[in-house]
């Protein structure tokens, strides 16, 4: 009882004791709010570094690897298809371009594998996947190199086709599934980072509001006590401290809320579309390769025709469609969509993008992509019709030519349109990350400064009152 009475006298029984207690509570709460904002700022800085510098680049590198592998095999098929008989009757422009593109894709694959090897460190599953991909890539290059060497000799086409088949099978059964696994693994890690950051931001915002309300309540109690005890209406220091605290809490709330919004825009509004479009681009190159394989390897016509249709369904899915009905069904469902943007009778990566249209100009760019895709699909039927009519060279020239109104030219238009949609989303992803970082530098110092000012103003406001009891 004696100790309790002593504590009461020391901290509450006298007016100076009560003022010191209220001052201490104010300083303690102001420090707690400042510390919370500092921790939140450090967390956000780390989050933006991981999102912009690690999670997104890893996912896009894996998607780029998928595309580069598909492009390599497409160009390998084009080299063989345009080479003629050991160079005799060679389609010179398609051959030269295919050789150049093959080299570009091979170098891109090597670069992406090195990037992913570094990114995989610390994840045993990803490390194993990258190691398997690296070994498989070396084996694939050896098979293609042998195919190209055999095709350079008269009568070497059968051996070249056998090597190319083994290389293509290796690509489809080992390399592409492994690359897809890396895309999913890295995208899942990004999603986990996003979910954790959002949960942390929500908890920090709740804590900020609770501590801010408590701090304002203590300052209000101090103002009331000073008015009641000293017969003064307002204490300028306590009033100014309350204003500073309110502004600091508002700025802190704005910082955390804006960061949560920018994080959502970066991850879902922008990057979900980037992933869908990256997958679409890789699938497109694989479908284009199937077209070249179809022309190159008569023994696998059925397999490559079915594979091309399967890729088409992944891009723009039409239930029950065959190659003979696909174009008409695409035109009908697309016309229905253009009349009513809520009438989406198709599935696939294009549907994923159109379901996630967010930014100015994105819908128009996405629609131009689908329209260019429809032109490319019709070109495919032309290629198959020419081959069925026995016009093999004409079919190859139309498939691989670079003149206007050839299949390759229309494929380039389609890829350019798809890249424009992806660029819109990448730009907004980057701007969201930059805005999130800028918010830290703009709002956090002001909030911290205002809390420091609140603590100082409280101490200065009480100083004359405490001096009266000395």
C-alpha positions as CSV (number, residue, x, y, z in Angstrom):
1,X,0.0,0.0,0.0
2,X,2.8,2.3,0.9
3,X,4.5,1.7,-2.5
4,X,1.2,2.3,-4.3
5,X,0.7,5.6,-2.5
6,X,4.3,6.6,-3.3
7,X,3.7,5.9,-7.0
8,X,0.5,7.8,-6.9
9,X,2.1,10.8,-5.4
10,X,5.0,10.6,-7.8
11,X,3.0,10.2,-11.0
12,X,-0.6,11.5,-10.4
13,X,-1.3,13.1,-7.1
14,X,0.2,16.5,-7.9
15,X,-0.4,18.8,-10.9
16,X,3.3,18.7,-12.1
17,X,3.2,14.9,-11.8
18,X,0.1,14.7,-14.0
19,X,1.6,17.1,-16.6
20,X,4.8,15.1,-16.7
21,X,2.9,11.8,-17.1
22,X,0.8,13.3,-20.0
23,X,4.0,14.6,-21.6
24,X,5.7,11.3,-21.3
25,X,2.7,9.5,-22.8
26,X,2.7,12.0,-25.7
27,X,6.4,11.5,-26.3
28,X,6.1,7.8,-26.1
29,X,3.2,7.5,-28.5
30,X,4.8,10.0,-30.9
31,X,8.0,7.9,-30.9
32,X,5.9,4.7,-31.4
33,X,4.1,6.2,-34.4
34,X,7.4,7.5,-35.9
35,X,9.0,4.0,-35.3
36,X,6.1,2.3,-37.0
37,X,6.4,4.6,-40.0
38,X,10.1,4.0,-40.2
39,X,9.7,0.2,-40.1
40,X,6.9,0.5,-42.7
41,X,9.1,2.6,-44.9
42,X,12.0,0.1,-44.7
43,X,9.6,-2.7,-45.4
44,X,8.2,-0.9,-48.4
45,X,11.7,-0.1,-49.7
46,X,12.6,-3.7,-49.5
47,X,9.3,-4.8,-51.2
48,X,9.8,-2.4,-54.1
49,X,13.4,-3.6,-54.5
50,X,12.3,-7.2,-54.6
51,X,9.3,-6.6,-56.9
52,X,11.1,-4.4,-59.4
53,X,14.6,-5.9,-59.2
54,X,14.0,-9.6,-58.5
55,X,10.4,-11.1,-58.7
56,X,9.3,-9.5,-62.0
57,X,12.7,-9.9,-63.9
58,X,12.9,-13.6,-62.8
59,X,9.4,-14.3,-64.2
60,X,10.0,-12.5,-67.4
61,X,13.4,-14.2,-67.9
62,X,11.7,-17.6,-67.6
63,X,9.0,-16.5,-70.1
64,X,11.7,-15.2,-72.4
65,X,13.5,-18.5,-72.2
66,X,10.3,-20.3,-73.2
67,X,10.0,-18.0,-76.2
68,X,13.7,-18.3,-77.2
69,X,13.6,-22.1,-77.2
70,X,10.5,-22.1,-79.4
71,X,12.1,-19.5,-81.7
72,X,15.2,-21.6,-82.0
73,X,13.3,-24.7,-83.1
74,X,11.2,-22.6,-85.5
75,X,14.3,-21.1,-87.1
76,X,16.0,-24.5,-87.3
77,X,13.0,-25.9,-89.2
78,X,13.1,-22.8,-91.4
79,X,16.8,-23.3,-92.2
80,X,16.2,-26.9,-93.2
81,X,13.0,-26.1,-95.1
82,X,14.6,-23.2,-97.1
83,X,18.0,-24.9,-97.8
84,X,16.8,-26.9,-100.8
85,X,18.9,-29.9,-101.8
86,X,22.2,-29.2,-100.0
87,X,21.8,-25.5,-101.0
88,X,20.5,-26.1,-104.5
89,X,17.2,-24.4,-105.0
90,X,17.7,-22.5,-101.7
91,X,15.2,-19.8,-100.8
92,X,17.9,-17.2,-100.1
93,X,16.1,-14.5,-98.1
94,X,14.2,-16.9,-95.8
95,X,17.4,-19.0,-95.4
96,X,19.6,-16.0,-94.5
97,X,17.1,-14.6,-92.1
98,X,16.4,-18.0,-90.4
99,X,20.2,-18.4,-89.8
100,X,20.4,-15.0,-88.2
101,X,17.3,-15.5,-86.1
102,X,18.5,-18.9,-85.0
103,X,21.8,-17.4,-83.7
104,X,19.9,-14.6,-81.9
105,X,17.6,-17.1,-80.2
106,X,20.5,-19.3,-79.2
107,X,22.3,-16.4,-77.6
108,X,19.1,-15.3,-75.9
109,X,18.6,-18.8,-74.5
110,X,22.1,-18.9,-73.1
111,X,21.7,-15.5,-71.5
112,X,18.3,-16.4,-69.9
113,X,19.7,-19.7,-68.6
114,X,22.6,-17.8,-66.9
115,X,20.2,-15.2,-65.4
116,X,17.9,-18.0,-64.1
117,X,20.8,-19.9,-62.7
118,X,21.7,-16.9,-60.5
119,X,18.0,-16.4,-59.6
120,X,17.5,-20.0,-58.7
121,X,20.2,-20.0,-55.9
122,X,18.6,-20.9,-52.6
123,X,15.7,-22.9,-54.3
124,X,16.8,-26.5,-54.7
125,X,13.9,-27.3,-57.0
126,X,14.6,-24.3,-59.3
127,X,18.4,-25.1,-59.3
128,X,17.7,-28.6,-60.4
129,X,15.3,-27.4,-63.1
130,X,17.9,-24.9,-64.5
131,X,20.6,-27.5,-64.4
132,X,18.4,-29.9,-66.4
133,X,17.6,-27.2,-68.8
134,X,21.2,-26.3,-69.3
135,X,22.1,-30.0,-70.0
136,X,19.1,-30.4,-72.3
137,X,20.0,-27.2,-74.2
138,X,23.5,-28.5,-74.9
139,X,22.1,-31.8,-76.2
140,X,19.5,-29.9,-78.3
141,X,22.2,-27.7,-79.9
142,X,24.3,-30.8,-80.7
143,X,21.3,-32.5,-82.5
144,X,20.4,-29.4,-84.5
145,X,24.1,-28.9,-85.4
146,X,24.2,-32.5,-86.7
147,X,20.9,-32.0,-88.6
148,X,22.3,-28.8,-90.3
149,X,25.6,-30.6,-91.2
150,X,23.7,-33.6,-92.7
151,X,21.4,-31.3,-94.7
152,X,24.5,-29.7,-96.2
153,X,25.3,-32.9,-98.0
154,X,23.5,-34.3,-101.1
155,X,21.1,-37.0,-99.9
156,X,21.5,-36.0,-96.3
157,X,17.9,-34.8,-95.8
158,X,16.6,-38.1,-94.3
159,X,19.3,-38.1,-91.7
160,X,18.8,-34.3,-91.1
161,X,15.1,-34.9,-90.5
162,X,15.8,-37.8,-88.1
163,X,18.1,-35.5,-86.0
164,X,15.6,-32.6,-86.2
165,X,12.9,-34.9,-84.9
166,X,15.0,-36.0,-82.0
167,X,15.8,-32.3,-81.2
168,X,12.1,-31.3,-81.5
169,X,11.0,-34.2,-79.3
170,X,13.7,-33.2,-76.7
171,X,12.4,-29.6,-76.8
172,X,8.7,-30.6,-76.4
173,X,9.2,-33.3,-73.8
174,X,11.9,-31.8,-71.6
175,X,12.9,-28.2,-72.3
176,X,9.6,-26.5,-72.8
177,X,7.9,-28.2,-69.8
178,X,10.9,-27.2,-67.6
179,X,10.8,-23.6,-68.9
180,X,7.1,-23.5,-68.1
181,X,7.8,-24.8,-64.6
182,X,10.2,-21.9,-64.0
183,X,7.6,-19.4,-65.2
184,X,5.0,-20.8,-62.8
185,X,7.5,-21.1,-60.0
186,X,8.8,-17.5,-60.3
187,X,5.3,-16.1,-60.8
188,X,4.1,-18.0,-57.7
189,X,7.0,-16.6,-55.7
190,X,6.0,-13.1,-56.9
191,X,2.4,-13.7,-55.8
192,X,3.5,-14.9,-52.4
193,X,5.7,-11.7,-52.0
194,X,2.7,-9.6,-53.1
195,X,0.3,-11.3,-50.6
196,X,2.8,-11.0,-47.7
197,X,3.4,-7.3,-48.5
198,X,-0.3,-6.5,-48.7
199,X,-1.0,-8.3,-45.4
200,X,1.9,-6.4,-43.7
201,X,0.7,-3.1,-45.1
202,X,-2.8,-3.8,-43.8
203,X,-1.5,-4.6,-40.3
204,X,0.7,-1.5,-40.3
205,X,-2.2,0.7,-41.4
206,X,-4.3,-0.6,-38.6
207,X,-1.6,-0.1,-36.0
208,X,-0.9,3.5,-37.3
209,X,-4.6,4.4,-37.0
210,X,-4.8,2.9,-33.5
211,X,-1.6,4.7,-32.3
212,X,-2.6,7.9,-34.0
213,X,-6.0,8.0,-32.3
214,X,-4.4,7.2,-28.9
215,X,-1.8,10.0,-29.5
216,X,-4.6,12.5,-30.4
217,X,-6.6,11.4,-27.4
218,X,-3.7,12.0,-25.1
219,X,-3.1,15.4,-26.6
220,X,-6.9,16.1,-26.3
221,X,-6.8,15.0,-22.6
222,X,-3.8,17.3,-22.0
223,X,-5.5,20.2,-23.6
224,X,-8.6,19.6,-21.5
225,X,-6.6,19.3,-18.3
226,X,-4.7,22.5,-19.0
227,X,-7.9,24.4,-19.7
228,X,-9.6,23.1,-16.6
229,X,-6.6,23.5,-14.2
230,X,-5.1,26.7,-15.4
231,X,-8.3,28.4,-16.6
232,X,-7.0,28.8,-20.1
233,X,-9.1,27.9,-23.2
234,X,-6.2,26.6,-25.3
235,X,-2.5,25.8,-24.9
236,X,-0.8,26.9,-28.2
237,X,1.9,24.2,-27.9
238,X,-0.6,21.3,-27.3
239,X,-2.8,22.6,-30.1
240,X,0.0,22.9,-32.6
241,X,1.2,19.4,-31.5
242,X,-2.3,18.0,-32.2
243,X,-2.4,19.6,-35.7
244,X,1.1,18.1,-36.4
245,X,0.0,14.7,-35.2
246,X,-3.1,14.7,-37.3
247,X,-1.2,15.7,-40.4
248,X,1.4,13.0,-39.7
249,X,-1.2,10.3,-39.3
250,X,-3.0,11.5,-42.5
251,X,0.3,11.5,-44.4
252,X,1.2,8.1,-43.0
253,X,-2.2,6.7,-43.9
254,X,-1.9,8.1,-47.4
255,X,1.6,6.6,-47.8
256,X,0.5,3.1,-46.7
257,X,-2.8,3.2,-48.7
258,X,-1.1,4.5,-51.8
259,X,1.6,1.9,-51.5
260,X,-1.0,-0.9,-51.3
261,X,-2.8,0.6,-54.4
262,X,0.5,0.8,-56.4
263,X,1.4,-2.7,-55.4
264,X,-2.0,-4.0,-56.6
265,X,-1.6,-2.1,-59.9
266,X,1.9,-3.4,-60.4
267,X,1.1,-7.0,-59.6
268,X,-2.4,-7.6,-60.8
269,X,-3.4,-4.8,-63.2
270,X,-0.1,-4.7,-65.1
271,X,2.0,-7.8,-64.4
272,X,-0.8,-10.4,-64.7
273,X,-1.2,-9.1,-68.3
274,X,2.5,-9.2,-68.9
275,X,2.6,-12.9,-67.9
276,X,-0.4,-13.7,-70.0
277,X,1.1,-11.9,-73.0
278,X,4.5,-13.4,-72.5
279,X,2.9,-16.9,-72.5
280,X,0.9,-15.9,-75.6
281,X,4.1,-14.8,-77.4
282,X,5.9,-18.1,-76.6
283,X,2.9,-20.1,-77.7
284,X,2.7,-18.1,-80.9
285,X,6.3,-18.9,-81.8
286,X,5.7,-22.6,-81.0
287,X,2.6,-22.5,-83.3
288,X,4.7,-20.8,-86.0
289,X,7.3,-23.6,-85.6
290,X,4.6,-26.2,-86.0
291,X,3.7,-24.7,-89.3
292,X,7.3,-25.0,-90.5
293,X,7.7,-28.5,-89.1
294,X,4.5,-29.5,-90.9
295,X,6.0,-28.4,-94.2
296,X,9.4,-29.9,-93.4
297,X,8.4,-33.4,-92.2
298,X,5.6,-35.1,-94.2
299,X,5.8,-38.1,-91.9
300,X,4.5,-36.0,-89.0
301,X,1.8,-34.0,-90.8
302,X,-1.0,-35.1,-88.5
303,X,1.0,-34.6,-85.3
304,X,2.1,-31.1,-86.2
305,X,-1.4,-30.1,-87.5
306,X,-2.9,-31.2,-84.2
307,X,-0.2,-29.4,-82.3
308,X,-0.9,-26.2,-84.2
309,X,-4.6,-26.4,-83.4
310,X,-3.8,-27.1,-79.8
311,X,-1.6,-23.9,-79.6
312,X,-4.4,-22.0,-81.3
313,X,-6.8,-23.2,-78.7
314,X,-4.4,-22.0,-76.0
315,X,-4.4,-18.6,-77.5
316,X,-8.0,-18.2,-78.5
317,X,-10.0,-21.2,-77.3
318,X,-13.1,-22.3,-79.2
319,X,-14.7,-25.4,-77.9
320,X,-15.0,-28.1,-80.5
321,X,-13.4,-26.1,-83.3
322,X,-11.3,-27.9,-85.9
323,X,-8.9,-26.2,-88.4
324,X,-11.7,-26.3,-91.0
325,X,-14.2,-24.5,-88.7
326,X,-11.8,-22.4,-86.6
327,X,-11.7,-19.3,-88.8
328,X,-15.5,-19.0,-89.0
329,X,-16.0,-19.5,-85.3
330,X,-13.3,-17.0,-84.5
331,X,-14.9,-14.4,-86.7
332,X,-18.3,-15.0,-85.2
333,X,-17.2,-14.9,-81.6
334,X,-15.0,-11.9,-82.2
335,X,-17.9,-10.0,-83.8
336,X,-20.1,-10.8,-80.8
337,X,-17.3,-9.5,-78.5
338,X,-16.9,-6.3,-80.6
339,X,-20.7,-5.7,-80.3
340,X,-20.6,-6.3,-76.5
341,X,-17.4,-6.4,-74.6
342,X,-19.0,-8.6,-71.9
343,X,-19.9,-11.3,-74.5
344,X,-16.7,-13.3,-74.4
345,X,-17.4,-16.7,-76.0
346,X,-13.7,-17.8,-76.1
347,X,-11.0,-18.8,-73.7
348,X,-7.2,-18.7,-73.6
349,X,-4.5,-16.2,-73.1
350,X,-6.2,-13.5,-75.2
351,X,-9.3,-13.9,-73.0
352,X,-7.1,-13.5,-69.9
353,X,-5.7,-10.2,-71.3
354,X,-9.2,-8.9,-72.3
355,X,-10.5,-9.8,-68.8
356,X,-7.7,-7.7,-67.3
357,X,-7.9,-4.5,-69.4
358,X,-7.0,-1.6,-67.1
359,X,-5.0,1.1,-68.8
360,X,-5.8,3.8,-71.4
361,X,-5.3,2.4,-74.9
362,X,-4.9,-1.2,-73.7
363,X,-8.2,-2.5,-75.0
364,X,-7.7,-1.1,-78.5
365,X,-4.2,-2.5,-78.6
366,X,-5.4,-5.9,-77.4
367,X,-8.2,-5.9,-80.0
368,X,-5.7,-5.1,-82.8
369,X,-3.6,-8.1,-81.6
370,X,-6.5,-10.5,-82.0
371,X,-7.4,-9.1,-85.4
372,X,-3.8,-9.6,-86.5
373,X,-4.0,-13.1,-85.1
374,X,-7.1,-13.9,-87.2
375,X,-5.2,-12.8,-90.4
376,X,-2.3,-15.2,-89.5
377,X,-4.7,-18.0,-88.9
378,X,-6.2,-17.5,-92.4
379,X,-2.7,-17.6,-93.8
380,X,-2.1,-21.0,-92.2
381,X,-5.1,-22.4,-94.2
382,X,-3.5,-21.0,-97.3
383,X,-0.2,-22.8,-96.5
384,X,-2.0,-26.1,-96.0
385,X,-4.1,-25.6,-99.2
386,X,-1.0,-25.0,-101.3
387,X,0.7,-28.1,-99.9
388,X,-2.4,-30.2,-100.5
389,X,-2.4,-29.0,-104.1
390,X,1.1,-30.3,-104.5
391,X,2.7,-26.8,-104.6
392,X,5.3,-27.4,-102.0
393,X,7.7,-24.6,-103.0
394,X,4.9,-22.1,-103.2
395,X,3.7,-23.2,-99.7
396,X,7.2,-22.8,-98.3
397,X,7.7,-19.4,-99.9
398,X,4.3,-18.1,-98.6
399,X,5.0,-19.5,-95.1
400,X,8.6,-18.2,-94.8
401,X,8.6,-15.2,-97.2
402,X,9.1,-11.6,-96.0
403,X,7.2,-9.9,-98.8
404,X,4.0,-8.0,-97.9
405,X,0.9,-10.3,-97.5
406,X,2.9,-13.4,-96.8
407,X,2.5,-15.5,-93.6
408,X,5.8,-14.4,-92.1
409,X,5.0,-10.7,-92.7
410,X,1.6,-11.1,-91.1
411,X,3.2,-13.0,-88.2
412,X,5.5,-10.0,-87.7
413,X,2.5,-7.7,-87.6
414,X,0.8,-9.9,-85.1
415,X,3.9,-10.0,-82.8
416,X,4.3,-6.2,-83.1
417,X,0.7,-5.7,-82.0
418,X,1.1,-8.1,-79.1
419,X,4.3,-6.4,-78.0
420,X,2.5,-3.0,-78.0
421,X,0.0,-4.4,-75.5
422,X,2.8,-5.9,-73.4
423,X,4.7,-2.6,-73.5
424,X,1.6,-0.7,-72.2
425,X,1.5,-3.0,-69.2
426,X,5.2,-3.0,-68.6
427,X,5.2,0.8,-68.6
428,X,2.5,0.9,-66.0
429,X,4.3,-1.8,-64.0
430,X,7.4,0.3,-64.0
431,X,5.6,3.6,-63.2
432,X,3.8,1.9,-60.3
433,X,7.1,0.7,-58.8
434,X,8.6,4.1,-59.4
435,X,5.6,5.9,-57.8
436,X,5.8,3.5,-54.8
437,X,9.4,4.4,-54.3
438,X,8.8,8.1,-54.8
439,X,6.1,8.1,-52.2
440,X,8.6,6.9,-49.6
441,X,10.9,9.8,-50.4
442,X,8.0,12.3,-50.5
443,X,5.7,11.5,-47.6
444,X,7.7,9.6,-45.1
445,X,10.2,12.4,-44.2
446,X,7.3,14.9,-43.8
447,X,5.4,12.5,-41.5
448,X,8.5,11.9,-39.4
449,X,9.2,15.6,-39.2
450,X,5.7,16.4,-38.1
451,X,5.8,13.8,-35.3
452,X,9.1,15.2,-34.1
453,X,7.6,18.6,-34.2
454,X,4.6,17.4,-32.2
455,X,6.8,16.0,-29.5
456,X,8.9,19.2,-29.3
457,X,5.8,21.4,-29.3
458,X,4.2,19.4,-26.5
459,X,7.4,19.8,-24.4
460,X,7.6,23.6,-25.1
461,X,3.9,24.1,-24.4
462,X,4.1,22.5,-21.0
463,X,7.4,24.2,-20.0
464,X,5.8,27.4,-18.8
465,X,3.1,25.5,-16.8
466,X,5.7,23.3,-15.1
467,X,7.8,26.3,-14.3
468,X,5.0,27.7,-12.2
469,X,5.6,24.9,-9.6
470,X,9.3,25.3,-9.1
